[in-house]
Amino acid sequence: MSGLPELSALRQILTDASEKAGLSSFGLRETKAKVDGSVVTEIDHEMQRLISTELKTGWPEFSFMGEEMDHDEQARIVLEGQDQGFWALDPLDGTTNFAMGFPFYGVSLALVKNGEPKLGVVYDPVRRECFSASAGGGAYLDGVPLKTPQAPLALRECVANVDYKRLVSGLADSLVRYPPYRSQRNLGSSVLEWCWVAAGRVQLYLHGGQRMWDYAAGSLILKEAGGVFSTIPGNVLDCRKLTKRSAIAAITPELHRLWIGWVRENENP
């Protein structure tokens, strides 16, 4: 990892920006609708401005791509920045939660090179928890090594985080009618949900469509903590494209095998 920024420096940038923008205070906020139907607040843009300024000053050799940029510019940066590396930022994931005063949202930053995240940091400004990882260097929660629980579990003993609205109707119906797990949650912030799997707070994860900035940092944190993930068809969840990708994950390889097997069998019941 020689030549790459220190995780501690990136953790400080996200923490400082969140405090300056007021992310630790939640309540009703004014929103605007984006082209894709999602919502955005002034805080999303302010967070992106604050963080991008620090990154460009500290590491000008890496290009910067943020969720609130124009799509064509995002695509250009992802295409041109693969060899040298680029930052992928989700300045506020869970904007609807934030705007409605539901205290579950986060900030995600990854350094991507050759399609793979090399560094990842996710900050939860409500609980003031910071998850981070470096490729081959382990995962951390507030600087303390983080590992997924490895005790054997059956699917029926697990809690799953499932986003129903982006799944095909047949699979969503099967999950509601015949759930293979003990219980289900959907908390509304992908970047934090990845980290909660890494921390073992939920054991299974399923999402029908995420952008690269939703999973770049979180997937690295989960991988370095010992978890396993892929797309539902079983493909690698890399960072070479902006198109939405499905994501399925678990805290152990065996649980991932069982979980993806059940999902595939029940996609078209």
N, C-alpha and C positions, 0 to 999 in steps of 0.2 A: 504493500500500500504506500510505498515511498512516493513523495511528491503530491499526495492528495491532502486535502484539508483535514484538520483534526475534527473528530466528532464533537469534542467539547466546544469548539468555536461555532459549529453549526447549531448546536443546542442553544448556545447563548444568543445567536441571531434570532432564532425562532421565538425564544422566550422573551427577549427584549421587544421584538416587534409586536407580539401578542399583548404585552403589558401596555405599550405605547398606544396601540389601537383600541384598547379597552375590551379585549375579548373575554376577560375574566368576569365582566359584568354582563349578565344576560337579561333580556326583557323584550317586549315587542319592538320590532324595528321595521322601518319602511323598506320595501323591496321593489325591484323592477324585474320584469320578465325578459329572459334572453330568447334568442331565436329558437333554441331547442326546447323551450317551455320551462326550463329550470329558472330559479330566481337568483338574484344577485343583490347585494347591498353595497353601500359605499365602503363598508369595512373590508369587503373582499378586495376591492381595488386598492385601498389604503395598505392592506397587508402585502399585496403583491408589490406595490411601490417601495415600501420599506425594506422588504427582504431582497428584492432585486438590486436595489441600490447598494446594499452591503455586499452582496455576492459579486457584483461587477467591480466594486472597489477592491475587494480582497483577493479575487481570483479572476482577473480579466481574461485568462486563457480559456475559460469555459463559457460557452454561449448560454443563454437563459431562455427557458420556455415556461410560461405560466398559463394557468387555465383561462385567465381573463384576457388573453391576447387573441387577436384575429386568427381564424383557423388557418388561413394560407401562410401566415407568418409562423405559426406553430409547426406546420408541416415542413416548411423550409428548414427550420432549426433542427428538427428531428432528423431530416435527411442529411443535412450538411454537418451536423455535430456528432455523428456516431463515432468517428475516429478520435477526434480531440476530446470529446466529452461535452455534455450539456446538463444544465440543471433542469429538473422537472418539478414544478411547484404547484401544489394545490393550496392557495392562500387561506381558504376557509372551506373545509368539506363538512357538509351538514348545515348549509346556509339556511335551509328551511327551519331546522331545529333552532339555530341561533336567532332567527328572526321572530320565532314564536315563543322564545323563552324556555325552550326545552334544552337542558344543560348537557348536551352530548354533541360535540363538534370538535374538529381538530385541524391542525396545520401539518402539511406533509411536504417534505423536500427530499429529493433524490438526486444523486449525481450519476448520470447514465453514460456508459461508454460501450460501443459495439453491441448494443442491444441489451446490455445487462446493467442493473443498478450496482454501483460500486460502494456507495454510501447512502444511508437512509436515515432520516430523522422525522419522527412524528410527535407533535406536541399537543397535549390536552390542556388547554388553558383553564378549564374549570377545576380539574383535580390537580393541576400543576404537575402532571406526570409527563416525562419525556422518554420516549422509546427511541432507540438508535441501533444501528448495526453497520458494520463494514464487511465487504465480501471476504470471507475467510477469516474474519477477525472476531466473530461472535456478535451476539445481540445483548442489549443492555436496557434496563429500566432505571432511570435516574442514576446512570453510571454503574449500577450493580448488574453483574452477569444475569442474563435471562435465559431460562430453558423451559421448553414445554414439558408438562408431566408425561412420563413415559410408562406409567403403570398400565397394564392391559385393561382395555375397556371394550365392552360390546356396544354396538350402535344404540341399543335401547337404553343404555346408561348415560348417554351423552345429551348435552344441551347444544342445540344448533342455532346459528345465526343465519337466517334465510331471508332474502329479499324476494318476496313473491311476485311483485309487479313486473319484473323483467324476465320471468320464466315463461316458457311455453305453457299454454293452458292445461294440457294434459298432465304435465309434471306437477304444476302448482296444485291441481285438484288431488293428485295422489298424495302429495305431502300433507294436505289438509285432512284428507279422509283416512289415510293409512300411514301416519308418521312413523318412521322407523326409530326415532329417537325419543328421549324422555320428555323434552320440552323444546320450545322454539322461541327465539327472540328476533326482532328486527329494529335496530336502534337508529338507523338513519345517517351514519357517517362511516363510509367505507374505510377511510384511513385509520380510524380508531378500531373498527371491527377487526381488521387484520391483526392489530396489536393485541387485542383482547384474546384472540386465538393463541397468539404467541405466549401470552401470559397464562393460558390455561383457564381463563374465565368462561370461555365457551370452548367446546371441543371440535365442532364441525362448522363449516362455513360454505355458503352457496349464494352466488350472485349471478344474475343473467347477463349483465352487460356493464363493464367498467372501462373507463378511459385509462390511458397509461398513467396519468398523474394520480389516479385513484389507488393504483396497486404497486407502483414502482418502489416506494420506500417500504410500505407495509409488507409486501411479499418478501423483500430482502430480510426484514426483521424476523418474519416467521421462519424463513429458511435457516437463518443463522441460529435461531432458538431451537431448531430441531423439528419443525413442522414440515408438511409436504403440501404442494398445491399444483394445479394444472388448470387447463380449460376443461369444460365438461367432456369434449371429445378426446381429451388426454394429451393435447398439445402443450408445448412450452409456453408459458405466459411471459413473453419477452417484451422489450420496450422499443421495438423498431417501427411500430405503427400507431396511429391515433385512433383507429377504429375500435369500437367497443368489443370487449372480449368477455366471455363468461369466465367465472372463477369458482373453483371448488377446492376446499382445503380441509385439513385435519391436523391434529396435534402429533400424530404418529403415522408412519408409512402404512401400517396395517389398517388403521382407521380410515385412511384415505382410500385404500384399496376397497374396503367394504362400502364406504360411502359412495364412491363414484360408481361402483357396481350397482348399487341400489338405484341411484339416479338414472343411469342408462337403461336399466330394466323398466323404469317407470316413466320414461319421457313420453311414450305414446301407448298408454294403457288401453 
